[in-house]
Amino acid sequence: MGILDNLKVIDASTVLAGPSVATYLAELGAEVIKVEHPIHPDVTRSWKLPEEDEASAVSAYFSSVNFNKEYTKLNLCEKEDYAEFMGLVDSADILIMNFKRSDYIKFNLDDTTLLSRNPRLIIGKINGYGEDSDRVAYDLILQAESGFMSINGQKDGPPTKMPVALIDVLSAHHLKEAILLALYEREKTNKGQSVSVSLYEAAISSLSNQASNYLMTDQIPERIGSLHPNIAPYGELFETSDEATITFAIGSDLHFEKLCGVLDLIELPDSDRFYSNQMRIVNREILQRLIEEKTIHLDSDPILKQLEELNVPAGKVKNLKEVFEDEKARGLILEEDIDGIKTRRIRSKIFKSNGN
């Protein structure tokens, strides 16, 4: 039994953000019905790698954010289909949508209409640039316009998109929070409400320390690869004698002292160039070369084991094959047959609870 096994969710959203929220609710036990247009279903069904079956109605991308759902096809412009959809809404607890502003009007799915039929309904909506905008929003464009691409990539390289739909993922988390808070409030008021999240605001709010770095110093962040603008060494990549790539997240002077002990660089913590984090940032290129001269002659596993024992954050850069060779990562895989296709995705419900 799941925490939300008494709830019914209608997922009328497409692509990644909305469907991933509905999948999260399904993982918590909710009954989820995904509604798709009979001729133009969720576009991600067609977003296939060259290795995938062209004739299949399911793609790996679609599978990643659709799990444990019932599927139904309805054209909301058709009178009978609209009536059937509204019948589902009448008995639902949550409705998730990501239509354009004009489509809510076209489909007669405004908040007033929905809540008048089902006063306990929680309406969760995702839009691109705010409820007053009809602009089409894709993750790439949001990454470009919110500053993420300008600060991502190598120093001498071009602005670079994150290799996942980061803004979709972030906005989905914001909508999850909003829906769960609305459910909590409904327990006290017995009334539903409409909550909405914009991709743009989710992106800007997630700039976090990079935003404050600019807002407080007027310094425009530049592309520095994996490096951290406020900490060193942090994100530098080091090759080892066994041809692995490792990295360190040295967040304190104590971490640095322990790292230097493992690498036989015990003189560095007392050096004028490296005694504090700020000085290590100033001299990070020199520091990187000194560390490289040590790691290239050492195997990765002994270094990482010693640092783990000393509680110093360090790790090996892994590809996805290496990631899923780990038992912990394999434990996060959810499998399900969709239209006769064996699908796999990573669970989104990852918290542990010792309650009944």
C-alpha positions in Angstrom: 0.0 0.0 0.0 1.2 3.5 -0.9 0.8 6.8 1.0 -1.6 8.1 -1.7 -3.3 4.9 -2.6 -6.7 6.5 -2.1 -6.1 9.3 -4.6 -7.1 9.5 -8.2 -4.9 11.6 -10.6 -5.7 12.7 -14.1 -2.5 13.3 -16.1 -3.4 15.5 -19.1 0.2 16.7 -19.6 2.9 15.8 -22.1 6.7 15.7 -22.5 8.6 15.5 -19.2 7.7 17.9 -16.3 4.0 17.1 -15.9 4.2 13.4 -16.6 7.1 13.0 -14.1 4.9 14.6 -11.4 2.1 12.1 -12.2 4.6 9.3 -12.1 5.8 10.4 -8.7 2.3 10.3 -7.4 1.8 6.9 -9.0 4.9 5.7 -7.2 3.3 6.9 -3.9 0.2 4.7 -4.7 -2.1 7.0 -6.5 -4.3 5.8 -9.3 -3.1 7.7 -12.4 -5.0 8.0 -15.7 -3.0 9.5 -18.5 -5.2 11.2 -21.2 -3.7 11.6 -24.7 -5.1 12.9 -27.9 -6.1 9.9 -30.2 -4.2 11.3 -33.2 -1.5 13.4 -31.6 -0.4 11.5 -28.4 2.4 12.5 -26.1 5.2 13.6 -28.5 7.9 11.8 -26.5 6.5 8.5 -27.8 8.3 9.4 -31.0 11.6 10.7 -29.4 13.6 7.6 -30.1 17.2 6.7 -30.3 18.3 5.2 -33.6 18.5 1.8 -31.9 14.9 1.8 -30.9 12.0 0.1 -32.8 10.6 2.7 -35.2 7.2 1.0 -35.2 6.8 0.9 -31.4 4.4 3.2 -29.7 6.8 3.5 -26.7 10.2 5.2 -26.5 12.8 5.1 -23.8 12.2 8.8 -23.3 8.5 8.4 -22.8 9.1 5.5 -20.5 11.4 7.6 -18.3 8.5 9.7 -16.9 5.5 7.4 -17.4 5.0 4.6 -14.9 2.1 2.7 -13.5 -0.5 4.7 -15.4 -3.7 3.8 -17.2 -3.9 5.2 -20.7 -7.0 6.6 -22.5 -7.4 8.6 -25.7 -9.7 11.6 -25.8 -10.1 14.5 -28.1 -11.2 17.4 -25.9 -12.6 19.2 -28.9 -15.2 16.4 -29.4 -18.3 16.8 -27.3 -18.5 13.1 -26.2 -14.8 12.9 -25.4 -15.0 16.2 -23.4 -17.9 14.8 -21.4 -15.9 11.7 -20.7 -12.9 13.7 -19.6 -15.0 15.9 -17.3 -16.5 12.7 -15.8 -13.0 11.6 -14.9 -12.4 15.1 -13.4 -15.5 14.9 -11.3 -14.1 12.0 -9.3 -10.5 13.0 -9.4 -8.3 14.4 -6.6 -5.6 15.9 -8.8 -5.5 17.1 -12.4 -2.2 17.8 -14.0 -2.0 19.9 -17.2 0.6 21.8 -19.3 -1.6 23.3 -22.1 -1.0 26.7 -23.6 -3.0 29.5 -22.1 -5.3 29.6 -25.2 -5.9 25.9 -25.0 -7.4 26.2 -21.6 -10.0 28.5 -23.1 -10.5 26.3 -26.2 -11.0 23.2 -24.1 -13.1 24.9 -21.5 -10.7 23.9 -18.7 -10.5 27.1 -16.8 -10.1 26.9 -13.0 -13.7 28.2 -12.3 -15.3 25.6 -14.5 -13.2 22.8 -13.0 -13.6 23.8 -9.4 -17.4 24.4 -9.8 -17.8 20.8 -10.8 -15.3 19.4 -8.3 -14.6 21.8 -5.4 -12.1 19.4 -3.8 -10.0 19.2 -7.0 -6.4 20.2 -6.9 -5.3 21.5 -10.3 -1.6 21.4 -11.0 -0.4 23.4 -14.0 3.0 23.9 -15.7 3.6 26.7 -18.1 6.6 28.2 -19.8 6.8 31.9 -19.0 3.8 32.5 -16.6 0.1 32.1 -16.8 -0.3 35.3 -19.0 2.1 34.0 -21.7 1.2 31.7 -24.6 4.9 31.3 -25.7 5.9 27.8 -26.5 8.6 26.6 -24.0 11.2 23.9 -24.4 13.9 23.1 -21.9 16.8 24.1 -24.3 15.4 27.6 -24.7 14.8 28.0 -21.0 18.4 26.9 -20.3 19.6 29.5 -22.8 17.4 32.4 -21.6 17.8 31.8 -17.8 21.6 31.9 -17.9 22.4 28.2 -17.4 24.0 27.8 -20.8 26.1 30.9 -20.4 27.8 29.5 -17.3 28.0 25.8 -18.4 30.8 24.4 -20.4 34.6 24.7 -20.7 36.3 28.0 -20.3 37.3 28.3 -24.0 34.2 26.5 -25.3 30.7 27.6 -26.3 27.7 27.9 -24.0 26.5 24.4 -23.3 23.1 22.8 -22.5 23.0 20.5 -19.6 22.6 16.9 -20.9 19.3 16.4 -19.1 16.2 18.5 -19.4 17.2 20.3 -16.2 14.6 23.0 -16.2 11.8 20.5 -16.7 13.1 18.4 -13.8 13.4 21.4 -11.6 9.9 22.7 -12.4 8.5 19.2 -11.8 9.9 19.2 -8.3 8.4 22.7 -7.6 5.0 21.4 -8.8 5.2 18.3 -6.6 5.8 20.5 -3.6 2.8 22.7 -4.6 0.5 19.8 -5.0 1.5 18.1 -1.8 1.0 21.4 0.1 -2.4 21.8 -1.5 -3.3 18.2 -0.4 -2.2 19.1 3.1 -4.3 22.3 3.1 -7.3 20.4 1.7 -7.2 18.1 4.8 -8.0 21.2 6.9 -10.3 23.1 4.5 -11.9 20.3 2.4 -11.4 22.7 -0.6 -9.3 22.2 -3.7 -7.3 24.9 -5.5 -5.2 25.6 -8.5 -1.5 25.8 -8.3 0.9 26.6 -11.1 4.6 26.6 -11.8 6.5 28.3 -14.7 9.6 26.9 -16.2 11.1 30.3 -16.3 10.7 31.1 -12.6 11.8 27.6 -11.7 15.0 28.1 -13.7 15.8 31.6 -12.3 15.1 30.4 -8.7 17.5 27.5 -9.2 20.5 29.7 -10.1 21.0 29.8 -6.3 24.6 30.8 -5.3 25.4 31.8 -8.9 22.6 34.4 -8.8 23.8 35.7 -5.4 27.4 35.9 -6.7 26.2 38.2 -9.4 23.6 40.1 -7.3 26.0 40.9 -4.5 29.3 41.5 -6.5 28.1 42.4 -10.0 30.4 39.7 -11.3 29.0 37.9 -14.3 29.8 34.1 -13.9 31.9 32.7 -16.6 32.2 29.1 -18.0 34.8 27.3 -15.9 33.9 23.7 -16.7 33.4 21.6 -13.6 35.2 24.0 -11.3 33.4 25.8 -8.5 33.7 29.6 -8.4 33.8 29.7 -4.6 35.8 26.6 -3.7 39.2 25.0 -4.7 40.1 22.4 -5.4 36.6 21.5 -6.4 35.7 20.0 -9.7 39.2 19.8 -11.2 39.7 16.4 -13.0 42.7 14.3 -12.3 44.0 11.3 -14.2 45.4 8.3 -12.3 47.9 5.6 -13.2 45.0 3.1 -13.8 43.5 5.5 -16.4 40.6 6.6 -14.2 39.4 10.1 -13.8 38.8 11.3 -10.2 37.7 14.6 -8.7 37.7 16.2 -5.2 35.2 18.4 -3.4 37.4 20.1 -0.9 35.0 22.2 1.2 37.2 23.2 4.1 40.8 23.7 5.2 40.6 20.4 7.1 39.6 18.6 3.9 42.5 20.2 2.2 45.0 19.2 4.9 43.8 15.6 4.7 43.9 15.5 0.9 47.5 16.7 1.0 48.4 14.1 3.6 47.1 11.3 1.3 48.9 12.7 -1.7 52.2 13.4 0.2 51.8 17.1 -0.3 52.1 17.9 3.4 53.8 21.2 2.8 51.0 22.8 0.9 48.5 23.7 3.7 51.1 26.0 5.3 52.0 27.6 2.0 51.1 31.3 1.5 49.5 30.3 -1.8 47.2 27.6 -0.4 46.6 28.2 3.3 43.0 29.4 2.8 40.2 28.7 0.4 40.4 32.1 -1.1 44.1 31.8 -1.7 43.5 28.3 -3.3 41.0 29.9 -5.7 43.5 32.6 -6.7 46.2 29.9 -7.2 44.0 27.0 -8.4 45.9 26.4 -11.6 49.2 26.0 -9.8 47.5 23.8 -7.2 45.9 21.6 -9.9 49.3 21.0 -11.5 50.8 20.0 -8.2 48.1 17.5 -7.5 48.2 16.1 -11.1 51.9 15.3 -10.6 50.9 13.1 -7.7 47.7 11.4 -8.9 49.1 10.3 -12.3 51.5 7.9 -10.5 48.8 6.5 -8.2 45.9 4.1 -8.7 42.4 5.5 -8.2 41.0 3.0 -5.7 43.6 3.4 -2.9 43.3 7.2 -3.1 39.5 7.2 -3.0 39.5 4.6 -0.2 41.8 6.6 2.0 39.9 9.8 1.4 36.6 8.1 2.2 38.0 6.8 5.5 39.0 10.4 6.3 35.6 11.8 5.4 37.0 13.8 2.4 34.5 14.0 -0.5 36.0 12.4 -3.6 34.8 10.2 -6.4 35.5 8.6 -9.8 33.9 10.0 -12.9 31.7 7.2 -14.2 29.8 6.5 -17.4 26.3 5.1 -17.1 27.4 1.5 -17.6 29.6 1.9 -14.6 26.9 3.7 -12.7 24.4 0.9 -13.1 26.9 -1.8 -12.2 26.5 -0.5 -8.7 23.9 -2.4 -6.6 22.5 0.9 -5.1 21.9 2.4 -8.5 20.3 -0.9 -9.7 18.0 -0.8 -6.7 16.4 2.4 -8.1 15.3 0.9 -11.3 11.5 0.4 -11.9 10.4 -2.0 -14.6 7.0 -2.2 -16.3 5.5 -3.5 -19.5 3.8 -0.7 -21.6 2.0 -1.9 -24.7 3.9 -5.1 -24.6 7.3 -3.3 -24.4 9.5 -4.0 -21.4 10.4 -0.5 -20.0 12.8 0.8 -17.4 13.2 4.0 -15.6 14.7 5.4 -12.4 12.2 5.8 -9.5 11.5 9.4 -8.4 10.2 8.4 -4.9 13.5 7.9 -3.2 12.8 8.9 0.4 12.6 6.3 3.1 9.9 6.2 5.8 9.7 4.0 8.9 6.1 4.8 9.4 3.3 2.3 8.9 
